[in-house]
């Protein structure tokens, strides 16, 4: 495992002598724009191993993506290698359909401390709720970014992350699902977490469970999303979405296409730079 090889994978070639916020932000943005959030292994009959060597081989050497457990674990390793003070945290994600947070921890994120200031770094949420910059760990402050306004709230040691949603402009009438759950109001709750440090081994059971549980969204749908310089690309089942942020003020331009089986493979290669070893069943 080699940090230069990781830099090659994320197309990062700037200086990185200082473990500062500027470098963290640059590495983070390269990471989310080159490593897709994807669960395709589950739909190709491949097991997802949660050890760092397997994750490194899959994402860095085989040019694949991964889900939060893999993507954030790899980023954790890279930041540690670069001298950052970083730890893994666990979160309970918000389920819009259930109007509540999951009972069990089902997401990992990172906390990075730079010169006494704490930041939340999460490269593994994917889709339209993916942060583009580290968030200051500060309660009640709007933190505007290109994808929208993020907001952290703290209540008795528990932190809540939410995002202000934007309107979508869809040029042609389309009955396809946007990879998002419509919800009343313009606030989308994302997850809640505490600052208790975790170890990747704490998530082994979750990793195994998510691969076999028929109820979770990751088993039900094949998902691949990637952030771009001005929006995001998403392939959910056979539905391909190209979203451009701030198409007009507070409005995102959304183009939705339904693909054939042949086009799915082509789209994965051309848009996400993914070539699968095994047959995908979307």
C-alpha atoms as a printed R data frame, in Angstrom:
    type eleno elety resid chain resno       x       y       z
1   ATOM     1    CA   UNK     A     1   0.000   0.000   0.000
2   ATOM     2    CA   UNK     A     2   1.514   3.202  -1.210
3   ATOM     3    CA   UNK     A     3   0.293   6.776  -0.723
4   ATOM     4    CA   UNK     A     4   1.686   7.812  -4.126
5   ATOM     5    CA   UNK     A     5  -0.331   5.040  -5.781
6   ATOM     6    CA   UNK     A     6  -3.428   6.341  -3.954
7   ATOM     7    CA   UNK     A     7  -2.633   9.879  -5.187
8   ATOM     8    CA   UNK     A     8  -2.395   8.482  -8.720
9   ATOM     9    CA   UNK     A     9  -5.813   6.866  -8.309
10  ATOM    10    CA   UNK     A    10  -7.411  10.175  -7.253
11  ATOM    11    CA   UNK     A    11  -5.391  12.263  -9.765
12  ATOM    12    CA   UNK     A    12  -3.828  14.352  -7.006
13  ATOM    13    CA   UNK     A    13  -0.391  15.811  -7.717
14  ATOM    14    CA   UNK     A    14  -0.143  18.923  -5.538
15  ATOM    15    CA   UNK     A    15   2.215  19.405  -2.567
16  ATOM    16    CA   UNK     A    16   1.071  17.751   0.641
17  ATOM    17    CA   UNK     A    17   3.799  18.566   3.152
18  ATOM    18    CA   UNK     A    18   1.427  20.261   5.583
19  ATOM    19    CA   UNK     A    19  -1.458  18.426   7.234
20  ATOM    20    CA   UNK     A    20  -3.599  21.562   6.945
21  ATOM    21    CA   UNK     A    21  -7.219  22.296   6.004
22  ATOM    22    CA   UNK     A    22  -6.367  23.410   2.465
23  ATOM    23    CA   UNK     A    23  -4.600  20.116   1.689
24  ATOM    24    CA   UNK     A    24  -7.367  18.089   3.369
25  ATOM    25    CA   UNK     A    25 -10.030  19.843   1.270
26  ATOM    26    CA   UNK     A    26  -8.092  19.312  -1.973
27  ATOM    27    CA   UNK     A    27  -7.482  15.602  -1.302
28  ATOM    28    CA   UNK     A    28 -11.103  15.138  -0.234
29  ATOM    29    CA   UNK     A    29 -12.436  16.714  -3.437
30  ATOM    30    CA   UNK     A    30 -10.171  14.604  -5.631
31  ATOM    31    CA   UNK     A    31 -11.313  11.526  -3.665
32  ATOM    32    CA   UNK     A    32 -15.063  12.127  -4.195
33  ATOM    33    CA   UNK     A    33 -14.635  13.087  -7.868
34  ATOM    34    CA   UNK     A    34 -12.709   9.941  -8.810
35  ATOM    35    CA   UNK     A    35 -13.951   7.220  -6.421
36  ATOM    36    CA   UNK     A    36 -17.638   6.392  -6.970
37  ATOM    37    CA   UNK     A    37 -20.007   5.566  -4.147
38  ATOM    38    CA   UNK     A    38 -21.174   2.160  -5.386
39  ATOM    39    CA   UNK     A    39 -22.538  -1.173  -4.175
40  ATOM    40    CA   UNK     A    40 -22.069  -3.035  -7.460
41  ATOM    41    CA   UNK     A    41 -20.167  -5.921  -5.834
42  ATOM    42    CA   UNK     A    42 -23.405  -6.976  -4.115
43  ATOM    43    CA   UNK     A    43 -25.098  -7.182  -7.519
44  ATOM    44    CA   UNK     A    44 -22.182  -9.012  -9.183
45  ATOM    45    CA   UNK     A    45 -21.963 -11.870  -6.702
46  ATOM    46    CA   UNK     A    46 -18.762 -10.507  -5.115
47  ATOM    47    CA   UNK     A    47 -18.222 -10.482  -1.352
48  ATOM    48    CA   UNK     A    48 -17.170  -7.175   0.223
49  ATOM    49    CA   UNK     A    49 -14.291  -7.666   2.660
50  ATOM    50    CA   UNK     A    50 -13.790  -5.005   5.293
51  ATOM    51    CA   UNK     A    51 -10.039  -5.129   5.720
52  ATOM    52    CA   UNK     A    52  -7.847  -2.299   4.496
53  ATOM    53    CA   UNK     A    53  -5.773  -4.397   2.080
54  ATOM    54    CA   UNK     A    54  -8.899  -5.664   0.279
55  ATOM    55    CA   UNK     A    55 -10.364  -2.161   0.146
56  ATOM    56    CA   UNK     A    56  -7.091  -0.716  -1.151
57  ATOM    57    CA   UNK     A    57  -6.781  -3.393  -3.865
58  ATOM    58    CA   UNK     A    58 -10.386  -2.916  -4.960
59  ATOM    59    CA   UNK     A    59 -10.480   0.898  -5.050
60  ATOM    60    CA   UNK     A    60  -6.882   1.885  -5.824
61  ATOM    61    CA   UNK     A    61  -5.639  -1.007  -7.982
62  ATOM    62    CA   UNK     A    62  -8.861  -2.214  -9.617
63  ATOM    63    CA   UNK     A    63 -10.185   1.357 -10.027
64  ATOM    64    CA   UNK     A    64 -13.502   0.532  -8.375
65  ATOM    65    CA   UNK     A    65 -15.574   2.494  -5.873
66  ATOM    66    CA   UNK     A    66 -17.236   1.258  -2.716
67  ATOM    67    CA   UNK     A    67 -19.789   2.077  -0.055
68  ATOM    68    CA   UNK     A    68 -19.206   4.221   3.042
69  ATOM    69    CA   UNK     A    69 -17.390   1.465   4.979
70  ATOM    70    CA   UNK     A    70 -14.807   1.123   2.212
71  ATOM    71    CA   UNK     A    71 -14.520   4.684   0.897
72  ATOM    72    CA   UNK     A    72 -14.136   6.341   4.294
73  ATOM    73    CA   UNK     A    73 -11.840   3.583   5.585
74  ATOM    74    CA   UNK     A    74  -9.480   4.184   2.653
75  ATOM    75    CA   UNK     A    75  -9.602   7.952   3.246
76  ATOM    76    CA   UNK     A    76  -8.926   7.360   6.959
77  ATOM    77    CA   UNK     A    77  -5.786   5.398   6.061
78  ATOM    78    CA   UNK     A    78  -4.582   8.065   3.604
79  ATOM    79    CA   UNK     A    79  -5.090  10.922   6.080
80  ATOM    80    CA   UNK     A    80  -3.279   8.970   8.801
81  ATOM    81    CA   UNK     A    81  -0.375   8.395   6.424
82  ATOM    82    CA   UNK     A    82  -0.230  12.150   5.777
83  ATOM    83    CA   UNK     A    83  -0.006  12.953   9.490
84  ATOM    84    CA   UNK     A    84  -3.570  14.091  10.184
85  ATOM    85    CA   UNK     A    85  -5.173  13.555  13.573
86  ATOM    86    CA   UNK     A    86  -8.136  11.512  12.366
87  ATOM    87    CA   UNK     A    87 -10.587   9.041  13.898
88  ATOM    88    CA   UNK     A    88 -13.542   6.958  12.708
89  ATOM    89    CA   UNK     A    89 -17.050   7.735  14.005
90  ATOM    90    CA   UNK     A    90 -20.298   5.769  13.649
91  ATOM    91    CA   UNK     A    91 -23.665   7.219  12.604
92  ATOM    92    CA   UNK     A    92 -27.331   6.238  12.449
93  ATOM    93    CA   UNK     A    93 -28.719   7.301   9.085
94  ATOM    94    CA   UNK     A    94 -32.138   8.914   8.695
95  ATOM    95    CA   UNK     A    95 -34.761   6.827   6.895
96  ATOM    96    CA   UNK     A    96 -37.220   9.224   5.181
97  ATOM    97    CA   UNK     A    97 -39.786   6.457   4.637
98  ATOM    98    CA   UNK     A    98 -39.736   5.589   8.355
99  ATOM    99    CA   UNK     A    99 -39.438   9.252   9.421
100 ATOM   100    CA   UNK     A   100 -36.743   8.309  11.911
101 ATOM   101    CA   UNK     A   101 -33.122   7.289  12.451
102 ATOM   102    CA   UNK     A   102 -32.024   3.668  12.252
103 ATOM   103    CA   UNK     A   103 -31.795   1.853  15.590
104 ATOM   104    CA   UNK     A   104 -28.348   0.478  14.736
105 ATOM   105    CA   UNK     A   105 -25.254   2.346  13.593
106 ATOM   106    CA   UNK     A   106 -25.080   1.847   9.814
107 ATOM   107    CA   UNK     A   107 -22.686   4.514   8.505
108 ATOM   108    CA   UNK     A   108 -19.108   5.601   9.141
109 ATOM   109    CA   UNK     A   109 -17.598   9.056   8.880
110 ATOM   110    CA   UNK     A   110 -14.352  10.696   9.965
111 ATOM   111    CA   UNK     A   111 -13.431  13.408  12.422
112 ATOM   112    CA   UNK     A   112 -10.232  15.326  11.666
113 ATOM   113    CA   UNK     A   113  -8.625  17.760  14.125
114 ATOM   114    CA   UNK     A   114  -6.450  20.535  12.669
115 ATOM   115    CA   UNK     A   115  -4.790  23.047  15.017
116 ATOM   116    CA   UNK     A   116  -7.426  22.433  17.675
117 ATOM   117    CA   UNK     A   117 -10.419  22.737  15.300
118 ATOM   118    CA   UNK     A   118 -12.534  19.648  14.569
119 ATOM   119    CA   UNK     A   119 -13.988  18.856  11.146
120 ATOM   120    CA   UNK     A   120 -16.396  16.190   9.901
121 ATOM   121    CA   UNK     A   121 -15.194  14.487   6.716
122 ATOM   122    CA   UNK     A   122 -17.487  12.016   4.959
123 ATOM   123    CA   UNK     A   123 -16.691  10.810   1.429
124 ATOM   124    CA   UNK     A   124 -19.201   7.964   1.582
125 ATOM   125    CA   UNK     A   125 -22.728   9.353   1.520
126 ATOM   126    CA   UNK     A   126 -22.980   9.621  -2.259
127 ATOM   127    CA   UNK     A   127 -25.653  11.180  -4.437
128 ATOM   128    CA   UNK     A   128 -27.031  14.673  -3.899
129 ATOM   129    CA   UNK     A   129 -26.241  14.638  -0.167
130 ATOM   130    CA   UNK     A   130 -22.503  14.208  -0.542
131 ATOM   131    CA   UNK     A   131 -20.573  17.043   1.130
132 ATOM   132    CA   UNK     A   132 -17.865  18.597  -1.035
133 ATOM   133    CA   UNK     A   133 -15.760  20.094   1.760
134 ATOM   134    CA   UNK     A   134 -14.986  19.205   5.376
135 ATOM   135    CA   UNK     A   135 -17.621  20.588   7.742
136 ATOM   136    CA   UNK     A   136 -16.563  22.479  10.847
137 ATOM   137    CA   UNK     A   137 -17.821  20.638  13.919
138 ATOM   138    CA   UNK     A   138 -19.886  23.561  15.124
139 ATOM   139    CA   UNK     A   139 -23.545  23.499  16.199
140 ATOM   140    CA   UNK     A   140 -26.225  25.673  14.616
141 ATOM   141    CA   UNK     A   141 -24.145  27.261  11.856
142 ATOM   142    CA   UNK     A   142 -25.151  27.136   8.165
143 ATOM   143    CA   UNK     A   143 -22.227  25.850   6.083
144 ATOM   144    CA   UNK     A   144 -22.939  26.611   2.402
145 ATOM   145    CA   UNK     A   145 -21.235  24.454  -0.232
146 ATOM   146    CA   UNK     A   146 -21.821  23.904  -3.955
147 ATOM   147    CA   UNK     A   147 -24.272  20.982  -3.373
148 ATOM   148    CA   UNK     A   148 -26.291  23.057  -0.886
149 ATOM   149    CA   UNK     A   149 -26.269  24.271   2.707
150 ATOM   150    CA   UNK     A   150 -25.170  21.763   5.358
151 ATOM   151    CA   UNK     A   151 -26.048  22.183   9.000
152 ATOM   152    CA   UNK     A   152 -24.833  20.435  12.177
153 ATOM   153    CA   UNK     A   153 -26.816  20.549  15.424
154 ATOM   154    CA   UNK     A   154 -25.641  19.191  18.770
155 ATOM   155    CA   UNK     A   155 -28.019  18.032  21.489
156 ATOM   156    CA   UNK     A   156 -26.698  16.500  24.704
157 ATOM   157    CA   UNK     A   157 -23.638  14.922  23.038
158 ATOM   158    CA   UNK     A   158 -25.481  13.713  19.929
159 ATOM   159    CA   UNK     A   159 -24.811  15.518  16.653
160 ATOM   160    CA   UNK     A   160 -27.316  15.773  13.785
161 ATOM   161    CA   UNK     A   161 -26.375  16.501  10.159
162 ATOM   162    CA   UNK     A   162 -28.903  17.862   7.683
163 ATOM   163    CA   UNK     A   163 -28.896  19.545   4.297
164 ATOM   164    CA   UNK     A   164 -31.131  22.185   2.770
165 ATOM   165    CA   UNK     A   165 -32.586  20.772  -0.436
166 ATOM   166    CA   UNK     A   166 -32.797  22.650  -3.730
167 ATOM   167    CA   UNK     A   167 -35.453  22.574  -6.410
168 ATOM   168    CA   UNK     A   168 -34.947  20.367  -9.451
169 ATOM   169    CA   UNK     A   169 -35.516  21.404 -13.046
170 ATOM   170    CA   UNK     A   170 -36.208  18.323 -15.193
171 ATOM   171    CA   UNK     A   171 -36.302  19.314 -18.889
172 ATOM   172    CA   UNK     A   172 -38.504  16.509 -20.260
173 ATOM   173    CA   UNK     A   173 -41.336  15.030 -18.290
174 ATOM   174    CA   UNK     A   174 -39.989  11.805 -16.873
175 ATOM   175    CA   UNK     A   175 -41.575   9.237 -14.613
176 ATOM   176    CA   UNK     A   176 -38.202   7.861 -13.516
177 ATOM   177    CA   UNK     A   177 -37.123   8.054  -9.900
178 ATOM   178    CA   UNK     A   178 -34.544  10.657  -9.048
179 ATOM   179    CA   UNK     A   179 -32.179   8.927  -6.601
180 ATOM   180    CA   UNK     A   180 -33.727  10.813  -3.717
181 ATOM   181    CA   UNK     A   181 -36.775  10.380  -1.519
182 ATOM   182    CA   UNK     A   182 -39.274  13.204  -1.824
183 ATOM   183    CA   UNK     A   183 -40.056  14.678   1.549
184 ATOM   184    CA   UNK     A   184 -42.085  17.575   2.858
185 ATOM   185    CA   UNK     A   185 -40.141  20.742   3.532
186 ATOM   186    CA   UNK     A   186 -36.729  21.621   2.206
187 ATOM   187    CA   UNK     A   187 -34.606  20.129   4.998
188 ATOM   188    CA   UNK     A   188 -33.236  16.618   4.475
189 ATOM   189    CA   UNK     A   189 -32.048  14.951   7.677
190 ATOM   190    CA   UNK     A   190 -29.002  12.786   6.913
191 ATOM   191    CA   UNK     A   191 -27.740  11.106  10.081
192 ATOM   192    CA   UNK     A   192 -26.934  11.465  13.753
193 ATOM   193    CA   UNK     A   193 -23.674  10.524  15.459
194 ATOM   194    CA   UNK     A   194 -21.631  10.874  18.628
195 ATOM   195    CA   UNK     A   195 -17.925  11.675  18.911
196 ATOM   196    CA   UNK     A   196 -17.062   8.255  20.364
197 ATOM   197    CA   UNK     A   197 -14.049   6.961  18.375
198 ATOM   198    CA   UNK     A   198 -14.644   3.655  16.572
199 ATOM   199    CA   UNK     A   199 -12.475   0.984  14.990
200 ATOM   200    CA   UNK     A   200 -13.193  -0.505  11.574
201 ATOM   201    CA   UNK     A   201 -13.681  -3.902  13.264
202 ATOM   202    CA   UNK     A   202 -16.746  -2.446  15.015
203 ATOM   203    CA   UNK     A   203 -18.421  -2.492  11.577
204 ATOM   204    CA   UNK     A   204 -17.626  -6.099  10.521
205 ATOM   205    CA   UNK     A   205 -21.065  -7.316  11.585
206 ATOM   206    CA   UNK     A   206 -22.780  -4.441   9.756
207 ATOM   207    CA   UNK     A   207 -20.721  -5.133   6.623
208 ATOM   208    CA   UNK     A   208 -21.829  -8.786   6.649
209 ATOM   209    CA   UNK     A   209 -25.452  -7.939   7.479
210 ATOM   210    CA   UNK     A   210 -25.903  -5.330   4.715
211 ATOM   211    CA   UNK     A   211 -24.794  -7.862   2.112
212 ATOM   212    CA   UNK     A   212 -27.501 -10.382   3.010
213 ATOM   213    CA   UNK     A   213 -30.383  -8.345   4.475
214 ATOM   214    CA   UNK     A   214 -33.136  -8.171   1.813
215 ATOM   215    CA   UNK     A   215 -34.725  -5.084   3.398
216 ATOM   216    CA   UNK     A   216 -31.982  -2.528   2.954
217 ATOM   217    CA   UNK     A   217 -31.841  -0.207  -0.068
218 ATOM   218    CA   UNK     A   218 -28.331  -1.428  -0.990
219 ATOM   219    CA   UNK     A   219 -29.654  -4.971  -1.579
220 ATOM   220    CA   UNK     A   220 -32.729  -3.740  -3.428
221 ATOM   221    CA   UNK     A   221 -30.951  -1.442  -5.880
222 ATOM   222    CA   UNK     A   222 -27.615  -1.346  -7.660
223 ATOM   223    CA   UNK     A   223 -26.229   2.140  -7.058
224 ATOM   224    CA   UNK     A   224 -23.268   4.028  -8.489
225 ATOM   225    CA   UNK     A   225 -22.861   7.772  -7.930
226 ATOM   226    CA   UNK     A   226 -19.936  10.091  -8.583
227 ATOM   227    CA   UNK     A   227 -19.445  13.766  -7.837
228 ATOM   228    CA   UNK     A   228 -18.302  15.905 -10.784
229 ATOM   229    CA   UNK     A   229 -16.824  19.410 -10.850
230 ATOM   230    CA   UNK     A   230 -20.318  20.922 -11.199
231 ATOM   231    CA   UNK     A   231 -22.797  18.279 -10.022
232 ATOM   232    CA   UNK     A   232 -23.125  14.530  -9.912
233 ATOM   233    CA   UNK     A   233 -23.751  11.403 -11.959
234 ATOM   234    CA   UNK     A   234 -25.930   8.587 -10.638
235 ATOM   235    CA   UNK     A   235 -26.800   5.159 -11.990
236 ATOM   236    CA   UNK     A   236 -29.535   3.500  -9.928
237 ATOM   237    CA   UNK     A   237 -30.677   0.230 -11.501
238 ATOM   238    CA   UNK     A   238 -31.223   1.170 -15.158
239 ATOM   239    CA   UNK     A   239 -31.849   4.858 -14.421
240 ATOM   240    CA   UNK     A   240 -29.010   7.263 -15.251
241 ATOM   241    CA   UNK     A   241 -29.198  10.777 -13.810
242 ATOM   242    CA   UNK     A   242 -26.911  13.678 -14.693
243 ATOM   243    CA   UNK     A   243 -27.380  16.547 -12.239
244 ATOM   244    CA   UNK     A   244 -25.827  20.008 -12.626
245 ATOM   245    CA   UNK     A   245 -25.803  22.149  -9.491
246 ATOM   246    CA   UNK     A   246 -27.018  25.767  -9.463
247 ATOM   247    CA   UNK     A   247 -28.449  25.539 -12.963
248 ATOM   248    CA   UNK     A   248 -30.235  28.752 -12.002
249 ATOM   249    CA   UNK     A   249 -30.334  30.251  -8.534
250 ATOM   250    CA   UNK     A   250 -31.344  27.536  -6.026
251 ATOM   251    CA   UNK     A   251 -32.209  25.147  -8.860
252 ATOM   252    CA   UNK     A   252 -30.444  22.033 -10.145
253 ATOM   253    CA   UNK     A   253 -30.719  20.789 -13.728
254 ATOM   254    CA   UNK     A   254 -31.581  17.088 -13.791
255 ATOM   255    CA   UNK     A   255 -31.436  14.905 -16.903
256 ATOM   256    CA   UNK     A   256 -32.810  11.380 -16.501
257 ATOM   257    CA   UNK     A   257 -32.365   8.502 -18.968
258 ATOM   258    CA   UNK     A   258 -33.506   4.890 -18.758
259 ATOM   259    CA   UNK     A   259 -30.793   2.545 -20.052
260 ATOM   260    CA   UNK     A   260 -30.752  -0.912 -21.601
261 ATOM   261    CA   UNK     A   261 -28.572  -3.690 -20.133
262 ATOM   262    CA   UNK     A   262 -25.897  -3.030 -22.778
263 ATOM   263    CA   UNK     A   263 -25.931   0.704 -22.052
264 ATOM   264    CA   UNK     A   264 -25.492   0.097 -18.300
265 ATOM   265    CA   UNK     A   265 -22.094  -1.528 -18.863
266 ATOM   266    CA   UNK     A   266 -21.052   1.178 -21.347
267 ATOM   267    CA   UNK     A   267 -22.172   3.964 -18.993
268 ATOM   268    CA   UNK     A   268 -20.239   2.471 -16.064
269 ATOM   269    CA   UNK     A   269 -17.091   2.482 -18.195
270 ATOM   270    CA   UNK     A   270 -17.503   5.883 -19.853
271 ATOM   271    CA   UNK     A   271 -18.997   7.921 -16.988
272 ATOM   272    CA   UNK     A   272 -17.639   6.202 -13.866
273 ATOM   273    CA   UNK     A   273 -14.442   4.608 -15.218
274 ATOM   274    CA   UNK     A   274 -15.586   1.235 -13.851
275 ATOM   275    CA   UNK     A   275 -14.984  -2.072 -15.620
276 ATOM   276    CA   UNK     A   276 -16.528  -4.966 -13.694
277 ATOM   277    CA   UNK     A   277 -14.948  -8.407 -13.543
278 ATOM   278    CA   UNK     A   278 -18.292 -10.153 -13.054
279 ATOM   279    CA   UNK     A   279 -21.700  -9.715 -14.657
280 ATOM   280    CA   UNK     A   280 -23.850  -7.010 -13.066
281 ATOM   281    CA   UNK     A   281 -27.513  -7.727 -12.457
282 ATOM   282    CA   UNK     A   282 -28.970  -4.217 -11.997
